[in-house]
Amino acid sequence: MLLLRKIHPRISLQWITLLIATLLLGACGFHLRGQLSMPFDTIYLKSASPGTPLIIELRRNFEARHVKLVNAADEAELVLDIVSETPDKLVLTLGADGRVNEFRLFYRVSLRAYDSQRDWIPAEDISLRRDFSYDDSLVLAKEAEESLLYQSMRSDMVQQIMNRLSRIKSQNN
């Protein structure tokens, strides 16, 4: 019985702390990222390389937001033209022995969004970069890390593109 009395105030204190933290987060404007609504119902996704992971991920995102992907530009309310997609790697630092210590990864996408009347997003480049350390003794692990970093950058790129597209018509009207 004495043990229950000691535990009970502690549990209620934890609940009160959790409740206060929740209220404070709500009061400061924090909210989870929700689904972006798109200002168009159909889109034509134009790309020189339609099978790339970026295009596949964009298609999934459009489908998740109930935007219909059409097969011709004249059937779509908006055309998203992915002009190019370029991953790149640059040596960032070398050690005293001349071996690579760090790399910088770049991921660039050139795009344009338009309809029959105007350019909603004029031709622009979006670029992301990540730095990562390298160790010759961990080649396989570092290759896997590089691959994961490129995947992460690709997902970030898709989110940036979706954010831009969700705001285009309201910005330009």
PESULSUL-V704985 format. One record per residue. RES is the residue in one letter. SS is DSSP state (H for helix, E for strand, - for the rest). PSI is psi as a letter, one per 20 degrees, with the letter a starting at -180 (NA if undefined). Layout:
[[RES:SS:PSI] [RES:SS:PSI]]
//
This chain:
[[M:-:g] [L:H:h] [L:H:g] [L:H:g] [R:H:h] [K:H:h] [I:H:g] [H:H:g] [P:H:h] [R:H:g] [I:H:g] [S:H:h] [L:H:h] [Q:H:g] [W:H:g] [I:H:g] [T:H:g] [L:H:g] [L:H:g] [I:H:g] [A:H:g] [T:H:g] [L:H:h] [L:H:g] [L:H:g] [G:H:h] [A:H:h] [C:-:i] [G:-:j] [F:-:p] [H:-:q] [L:-:q] [R:-:p] [G:-:a] [Q:-:p] [L:-:p] [S:-:q] [M:-:q] [P:-:j] [F:-:q] [D:-:h] [T:E:q] [I:E:q] [Y:E:p] [L:E:o] [K:E:p] [S:E:q] [A:-:h] [S:-:n] [P:-:i] [G:-:j] [T:-:q] [P:H:h] [L:H:g] [I:H:g] [I:H:g] [E:H:h] [L:H:g] [R:H:g] [R:H:g] [N:H:g] [F:H:g] [E:H:h] [A:H:h] [R:-:j] [H:-:k] [V:-:p] [K:E:p] [L:E:p] [V:-:r] [N:-:i] [A:-:q] [A:H:h] [D:H:i] [E:H:i] [A:-:q] [E:-:h] [L:E:q] [V:E:p] [L:E:o] [D:E:o] [I:E:n] [V:E:g] [S:E:q] [E:E:o] [T:E:o] [P:E:q] [D:E:q] [K:E:p] [L:E:p] [V:E:p] [L:E:g] [T:E:q] [L:E:q] [G:-:r] [A:-:h] [D:-:j] [G:-:j] [R:-:q] [V:E:p] [N:E:h] [E:E:q] [F:E:q] [R:E:p] [L:E:p] [F:E:q] [Y:E:o] [R:E:p] [V:E:p] [S:E:p] [L:E:r] [R:E:p] [A:E:p] [Y:E:r] [D:-:a] [S:-:i] [Q:-:h] [R:-:r] [D:E:o] [W:E:h] [I:E:o] [P:E:r] [A:E:p] [E:E:q] [D:E:p] [I:E:p] [S:E:p] [L:E:q] [R:E:q] [R:E:q] [D:E:q] [F:E:q] [S:E:q] [Y:-:q] [D:-:p] [D:H:h] [S:H:i] [L:H:l] [V:H:g] [L:H:g] [A:H:g] [K:H:h] [E:H:g] [A:H:g] [E:H:g] [E:H:g] [S:H:g] [L:H:h] [L:H:g] [Y:H:g] [Q:H:g] [S:H:g] [M:H:h] [R:H:g] [S:H:g] [D:H:g] [M:H:g] [V:H:g] [Q:H:h] [Q:H:g] [I:H:g] [M:H:h] [N:H:g] [R:H:g] [L:H:h] [S:H:i] [R:H:i] [I:H:g] [K:H:h] [S:H:h] [Q:H:g] [N:H:i] [N:-:NA]]
//
